[in-house]
Amino acid sequence: MKAALDARTDALLESRAAALAARSADRARAVETTGYLVCACGPERYGLPLASIAGVMPERPCTALPGAPPALRGICAMAGTIVSVLDLSACLGLAMGSGEGHLVRLRGQEVAVALGVDRVLGIARIEAVPADPAEVLGGEPLLGYVPPASDRTGDVRDGFTILDLPALLARFLT
C-alpha cells in the first residue's frame, strides 16, 4: 500500500512540476511589441509610432509664415536643419497647443517636419496588432485606441489613440 501511495505521489509531483515548467515557458515566450511615443495634447493622449521619430526637444520659438494654415506654427532650426512645425492639436481639430511643450521631429519626410505637442509623456510598448483598415476611426488619421494598462513597460498608465502619421501629414504637406 505504501509503495502504491509513494508511486502515486511521485507521479503527481512530476505532473505538477511539468505543468509549472510549461506555465513559466509560456510566460517567457517573446511577445512582439510595437513602440509608441505618447504625447499629450490638452487632455488627450496620442501615440506616434516610435520608428517615425527622429528626436524630441523642448519647444522653441518659430518664425511664422505669411498665409500659412493655422496648424502650421512656422519654421525653426533643429539640429542645423530648417523644420516646418505643425501644431498636433490643431491638426486634429482641437484647440491650439500652448506652444510651451515639446517638438517631436519626424523621420522619413521629404520636407523636414516636427509636431508641437503639449508634453511628451513617455514611450509605450504594446503588443503588435495589425491595423485593420475597416476599423480606422471615422476616416480620420486615428488608427485605434489603446486602453489603459496596455503598456508592457508600465511607464504609460493612461490609454491613448494611435495616430496614422502619413494620413495626418498628407493634409498639410500636399
N, C-alpha and C positions, 0 to 999 in steps of 0.2 A: 504494500500500500504506500509506504514512504517513498519507494523508488518511482512509482507512478506519479505521485504528487510532485517530486523533485523534477521529473521529466516534463510534467505539465507546466511547472513554474519556470523552468528553463526556456521552454517554447514560448511562453507568454512574455518573458523578459526579452527574448530575441525579437519577437514580433514588435514589441513596444520600441525597442532600440531601432529597428528598421523604419518604423513609422516616424520616429523623431528625426532620424537622419534624412529621410525623404522630405520632411517638412522644412528643415533648415536648408536643404539643397534648393527647394523651390524659392525660398526667400532670397537665397544668394544669387539666383539667376539674374543675369543682366537685364535691366529694363531699358529699352530705348527711350530716351527723353529728348525734348527739344527745349532750347534755352530762349527766354524772352527777357528783354529789358523792360521792367514795369515802371511806368511813369504816371504821375498824377496830373490831371487837367481839371482843376476845380475839384469837385467831389468824385469825379470819375477816375477809373484806373484803366490804363491801356497797356497791352503787351506788344512790343516791337520785336520781331524776330532778331535774335542776337547775331545771327550770321549777316544781317544787314547793317550792323552798327560799326562805324569806324572809330568813334570816340565820343566822350561826354566831357563837357566843360561848363563852368559857371556862365550864366547869361552875361552878355556884354552888349554895349550899345550898338545899334545897327544904323546904317545910313539908309534913310527912306528913299524909295524910288518914285518919281512922279508918275501918276496914272496907274500904279500897281494895285492889284486887288487887295482888299483889306486883310486877307490872310497872309500876305507877304509883308513881313515886318521890315524887310530891307535886305541889305547885304552887309557882311562883316568879314574880317580876316580871321581864319582859323588855320593854324599851323602853316602859315605862309600862302594860303590859298583863299581867294575870294569865294565866299559861300553865300548862296541865297538862303535866307532864314524864313521858314514858314511857321506860323503860329498853329500848333496842332489843334488847340481848342477851336480856333476859327475855322480850320479846315474841316472840322467835324460838325460845324454849325452850332458850336457852343459859344458862350461869351469869351471874348478875347482874354488870353492869359495875362498874368501880372507883368510879364517881362522881367521878372526878378528870379527866375528859376535856373534851369539848365538848358544848354543847347546840346542836342543829340545829332552828331554828324553821321550821315548815312553813307554807306559804301556802295559802289557799283552804279552810280548815277552818271549819266552823260554830263549833266550840269551838277556842280557841287551843291549839295543841299544839306541843311540842318533843320531840325524841328525844334522849335521853342516849346518847352513844357514847364509846368509849374514846379515840378520836382521829380527827380529820378528816385524811385523807391528801392530798387534792387534788381537782382537777377533771379528769375524763377525758372525752374526746370520742371516741366510737366511731361507726363507720358505722351509720346508722339501719337497723335491721332490724325489720320489722313483727312484732309479737308474735303468735304462733300459739297460740290457747288450747289446742290439743291438746298443745303442748309445755311447758305450765306444769308445773313440777317438783312432782309429788305433790300437787297441790291446795293447796299452801302459798302464801304470798304471795311466792313466788320466781318470777321470770319467765324466768330463764335465766342461764347462766354466760358471762362474757366472758373469754376466755383471755388469759394474759399477753401483753404487747406489742401489744394491740389498740388502745390509746390513741393516737390520732393526734397528740396534743400531746407525748407522750413523758414526761409528768410522773408517770404512774401505771404502774409496770412490772409490778406483780402483777396476776393475774386477780381478778375479783370477780363477785359474784352480784347481779343486778339485782332490786330489790325492787318489788313492786306495793303502793304505799303505801295506796290505798283498801282493798285486801283486808286489809292488815295492821291498819289503824286500825279497820276495821269490827268486829273482835273486841272492841275496848276502848271504842269510843265509842257503842255502841248501848245 
